[in-house]
């Protein structure tokens, strides 16, 4: 035999009390679920490509780039200039060295957008229009200053920068100021000899 529900004088029962408690507890959960399902409106458009004007080897380039694109990736993947090599991609090996306004730059550590309007020189831009090699390129050949050749573009650009900076007056200076360019084949003596040969012809070139 079922028991009659106990109700107060105003008609409020235990069953109605429990139902009201559960509804009150569930209300915040339902509200948060509705907020989670609401569409998220993007606040910024930082990842949209921007048109970047670069002057590479005396030629203008208009490249559509993510603002986070490194100069190295812009050269290789967007401008098609694959002479600049990607080694460590952490600025430790020197394989990606290029000249920006005549100064040595590790292109893997520089954003492309930072170099807008500057003169960028890669290994493809060293030889003259008639095919004659730059004196530093010729010296590397004359002294067999490479083996596998992977680091050679960076070595040559760094060597030109080293000479123009006035840091190639002695063999010790050359070794010191070229120490950021690693040659895993260990052609260092030949690299030093090549820089010494090309030093006077290279100044200001």
C-alpha positions in Angstrom: 0.0 0.0 0.0 1.6 3.3 -1.1 2.3 5.9 1.4 0.7 9.3 0.9 3.2 12.1 0.2 3.9 14.4 3.1 3.0 18.0 2.2 3.2 21.2 4.2 0.3 23.5 4.7 1.1 25.4 1.6 1.1 22.2 -0.6 5.0 21.9 -1.0 6.1 18.3 -1.1 9.4 16.5 -0.9 9.1 15.4 -4.6 8.6 19.0 -5.8 11.6 20.1 -3.7 13.9 17.5 -5.2 12.8 18.3 -8.8 13.5 22.0 -8.2 17.0 21.3 -6.8 18.0 19.2 -9.8 16.8 21.8 -12.3 18.7 24.6 -10.5 21.9 22.5 -10.5 21.6 21.7 -14.2 21.1 25.3 -15.3 24.8 26.4 -15.3 25.8 23.2 -17.3 23.2 23.9 -19.9 24.3 27.6 -20.2 28.0 26.6 -20.6 27.1 24.0 -23.2 25.2 26.7 -25.2 28.2 29.0 -25.0 30.6 26.2 -26.2 28.4 25.6 -29.2 28.3 29.3 -30.2 30.5 30.0 -33.2 33.9 31.5 -32.6 34.5 34.7 -34.5 38.2 35.2 -35.4 39.6 38.5 -34.0 42.8 38.7 -36.2 44.0 37.7 -39.6 47.7 37.4 -38.8 48.2 34.2 -40.8 46.9 35.6 -44.1 49.6 36.0 -46.7 51.0 39.5 -47.4 52.7 40.7 -50.5 56.4 41.2 -49.8 58.7 43.1 -52.2 62.2 41.7 -52.2 65.2 42.7 -54.4 67.2 39.5 -54.9 70.3 39.5 -57.1 69.3 42.9 -58.5 65.9 41.5 -59.6 62.6 42.5 -58.0 60.4 39.8 -56.6 56.8 40.2 -55.4 56.0 37.3 -53.1 52.8 36.4 -51.3 54.1 35.2 -47.9 53.0 34.3 -44.5 54.6 36.9 -42.2 56.4 34.0 -40.3 58.2 32.8 -43.5 61.9 32.9 -43.1 64.1 34.5 -45.7 65.6 31.1 -46.4 62.2 29.5 -47.2 61.2 32.6 -49.2 64.3 32.2 -51.3 64.1 28.4 -51.8 60.3 27.8 -51.9 58.9 31.0 -53.3 61.6 32.6 -55.4 63.0 29.3 -56.7 66.6 30.1 -55.7 67.8 26.8 -54.2 71.5 27.6 -54.1 71.1 28.8 -50.5 71.1 25.6 -48.5 69.0 24.6 -45.4 71.3 22.9 -43.0 70.5 23.0 -39.3 67.7 25.7 -39.6 68.9 27.0 -36.2 71.6 29.4 -37.2 74.4 27.1 -36.2 76.0 25.8 -39.4 76.1 28.8 -41.8 75.0 26.9 -44.9 72.1 29.4 -45.4 74.4 32.5 -45.3 73.4 35.3 -47.8 74.4 38.9 -48.1 71.8 41.6 -47.2 73.0 45.1 -48.1 76.5 43.6 -48.3 76.5 42.1 -44.8 76.4 38.4 -43.8 73.0 37.2 -42.7 71.8 33.7 -41.6 68.7 33.5 -43.7 67.1 30.8 -41.6 67.0 33.3 -38.6 65.6 36.3 -40.6 62.0 36.8 -41.5 61.5 37.6 -45.2 59.3 40.6 -44.4 62.2 42.1 -42.4 64.2 42.4 -45.6 61.7 44.2 -47.7 63.4 46.9 -49.8 66.9 45.6 -49.1 69.5 44.2 -51.5 69.8 40.4 -51.1 72.6 38.5 -52.8 72.6 34.7 -53.1 75.2 32.5 -54.7 73.1 32.6 -58.0 73.8 36.3 -58.2 77.6 36.3 -58.0 78.7 35.4 -61.5 78.6 38.1 -64.1 76.0 38.2 -66.9 78.5 36.7 -69.4 79.1 33.7 -67.1 82.4 34.7 -65.6 82.7 33.5 -62.0 83.1 35.8 -59.1 86.8 35.9 -57.9 85.8 34.0 -54.7 84.0 31.3 -56.7 87.0 30.9 -58.9 89.4 30.7 -55.9 87.3 28.0 -54.3 87.7 26.0 -57.5 91.4 26.7 -57.9 92.1 25.5 -54.3 89.6 22.7 -54.3 88.0 24.3 -51.2 85.0 21.9 -51.2 84.2 18.3 -51.3 80.5 17.4 -51.0 79.7 21.1 -51.8 76.6 21.4 -49.6 78.1 24.2 -47.4 79.9 25.9 -50.3 77.3 28.6 -51.2 77.2 29.7 -47.6 81.0 29.5 -47.3 81.5 31.7 -50.4 78.9 34.3 -49.4 80.4 34.4 -45.9 83.9 34.7 -47.3 82.9 37.7 -49.4 81.4 39.3 -46.4 84.4 38.5 -44.3 86.7 40.3 -46.8 84.4 43.3 -47.1 84.3 43.6 -43.3 88.1 43.8 -43.2 88.5 40.5 -41.3 90.7 38.7 -43.8 94.1 40.3 -43.2 95.6 37.1 -41.9 95.0 33.4 -41.8 94.1 33.5 -38.1 91.6 36.3 -38.8 90.0 34.3 -41.6 89.7 31.2 -39.3 88.2 33.2 -36.6 85.7 35.2 -38.7 84.7 32.2 -40.8 84.2 29.9 -37.8 80.4 30.2 -38.0 80.5 28.3 -41.3 80.9 24.6 -40.7 82.4 22.3 -43.4 81.7 18.7 -42.4 84.2 17.5 -45.0 86.9 19.6 -43.2 88.2 21.5 -46.2 89.2 24.4 -43.9 92.8 24.8 -45.0 91.7 25.0 -48.6 89.0 27.5 -47.8 91.5 29.7 -46.1 93.8 29.5 -49.1 90.9 30.4 -51.4 90.0 33.5 -49.4 93.6 34.7 -49.3 93.8 34.3 -53.1 90.5 36.2 -53.8 90.9 38.8 -51.0 92.3 41.7 -53.0 90.0 41.1 -56.0 86.9 40.7 -53.8 87.2 43.9 -51.7 84.1 46.0 -52.5 82.8 43.5 -55.0 
